[in-house]
Structure formats: C-alpha cells, structure tokens
Amino acid sequence: MLSINISTPFSVMDELKEKFKQRRLFFDLTQEGLSSKSGVSLGSIKRFESTGQVSLESLLKIALVIDCLDDFKLIAEPKSKPISSLDEILKVDKKPSKKRGSIK
C-alpha cells in the first residue's frame, strides 16, 4: 500500500513540541528550569509542550538554551530551480537578481 506523507502546520507543530520536550529532558531541565534559563514564562513553556503554540521569539529563546538555535538558520533557504532542459543549463542570465518582489 502506498503511504502519503503530507505535512500540515498542525503536524509540524506537534512534531516540534515533542522534539523540544525531548531535548529539554536530554539536558535534564524541568519546565521551570527552562523558563528560568530562557526568560520565557513558565505558562508559555507549558502551553508549547501541550499544544505546540508559542511565539517565534519564545521558540528561539528556548532553542538557544537547548542548543538548537542554529537549526533555524536553515529554514526558508533559497532553493535552486530544477533544470528541465539543456537550454536552461547553457543559458546565461545577465539580469541582476531582484532585491524586492513585485505586485502581481
């Protein structure tokens, strides 16, 4: 049987909350200890570990304490476009890359 793995915001939140809890436990920290070291309120940490909901700033503060902050630098890295023909390989684009988006 073919299994399809489709990520949703909820499934990613669920995975993150579990991974962060496991890292907290790996560092032998209680929720209170993590709160104290990160500066994130105990209520926010409890909510994050139960629902996955947390502000980005709090998530990054927690990540700093449990030594995974650098992992966030990889999020949304530009990916190269897939090459679909030999002409694309040989084509030299002399236009400078855009610094801003445009309204479409």
C-alpha positions as CSV (number, residue, x, y, z in Angstrom):
1,M,0.0,0.0,0.0
2,L,1.3,3.5,-0.9
3,S,1.6,5.8,2.1
4,I,1.4,9.5,1.6
5,N,3.2,11.8,4.0
6,I,1.8,15.3,3.8
7,S,2.9,17.8,6.4
8,T,0.5,20.3,7.8
9,P,1.1,23.2,10.1
10,F,-0.6,21.2,12.9
11,S,1.6,18.1,12.3
12,V,4.8,20.2,12.2
13,M,3.7,21.9,15.5
14,D,3.1,18.5,17.0
15,E,6.5,17.2,16.0
16,L,8.3,20.3,17.2
17,K,6.7,20.3,20.6
18,E,7.7,16.7,21.1
19,K,11.3,17.2,19.8
20,F,11.7,20.3,22.0
21,K,10.4,18.4,25.1
22,Q,12.8,15.6,24.4
23,R,15.7,18.0,24.1
24,R,14.7,19.7,27.4
25,L,14.7,16.3,29.1
26,F,18.0,15.4,27.5
27,F,19.5,18.5,29.1
28,D,17.9,17.4,32.4
29,L,15.8,20.6,32.6
30,T,12.4,20.9,34.2
31,Q,9.9,23.3,32.7
32,E,10.7,25.7,35.5
33,G,14.4,25.4,34.8
34,L,13.9,26.0,31.1
35,S,11.8,29.0,31.9
36,S,14.4,30.5,34.2
37,K,17.3,30.0,31.7
38,S,15.4,31.1,28.6
39,G,13.4,34.0,30.0
40,V,10.2,32.5,28.6
41,S,7.3,32.4,31.0
42,L,6.5,29.0,32.6
43,G,3.0,29.3,31.2
44,S,4.3,29.7,27.7
45,I,6.5,26.7,28.0
46,K,3.6,24.6,29.4
47,R,1.4,25.8,26.6
48,F,4.0,25.0,24.0
49,E,4.6,21.5,25.3
50,S,0.9,20.7,25.4
51,T,-0.4,22.4,22.3
52,G,2.6,23.4,20.2
53,Q,1.6,27.1,20.3
54,V,4.4,29.5,21.1
55,S,5.6,32.9,19.8
56,L,8.6,32.8,17.4
57,E,10.7,34.9,19.9
58,S,10.0,32.4,22.7
59,L,10.7,29.4,20.5
60,L,14.1,30.9,19.5
61,K,14.9,31.7,23.2
62,I,14.1,28.1,24.1
63,A,16.1,26.8,21.1
64,L,19.2,28.8,22.4
65,V,19.0,27.1,25.8
66,I,18.6,23.6,24.4
67,D,21.3,24.1,21.8
68,C,19.4,24.0,18.5
69,L,19.2,27.7,17.6
70,D,21.5,27.3,14.6
71,D,19.0,24.9,13.1
72,F,16.7,27.8,12.4
73,K,19.2,29.4,10.0
74,L,18.4,26.6,7.5
75,I,14.7,27.4,7.4
76,A,13.5,29.1,4.1
77,E,16.9,28.9,2.5
78,P,16.6,29.6,-1.2
79,K,16.4,26.5,-3.3
80,S,17.7,26.3,-6.9
81,K,15.1,25.8,-9.6
82,P,15.1,22.3,-11.1
83,I,16.7,22.1,-14.5
84,S,14.2,20.9,-17.2
85,S,16.4,21.2,-20.3
86,L,19.9,21.5,-21.7
87,D,19.0,25.0,-22.9
88,E,18.5,26.2,-19.3
89,I,22.0,25.0,-18.4
90,L,23.5,26.8,-21.4
91,K,21.5,30.0,-20.9
92,V,23.4,32.8,-19.2
93,D,21.1,35.1,-17.3
94,K,22.7,38.6,-17.3
95,K,19.9,40.3,-15.4
96,P,20.8,41.2,-11.8
97,S,18.7,39.3,-9.3
98,K,15.8,41.2,-7.8
99,K,16.1,42.6,-4.4
100,R,12.3,43.1,-3.9
101,G,9.2,41.3,-5.0
102,S,6.6,42.7,-7.3
103,I,2.8,43.0,-7.1
104,K,1.1,40.6,-9.5
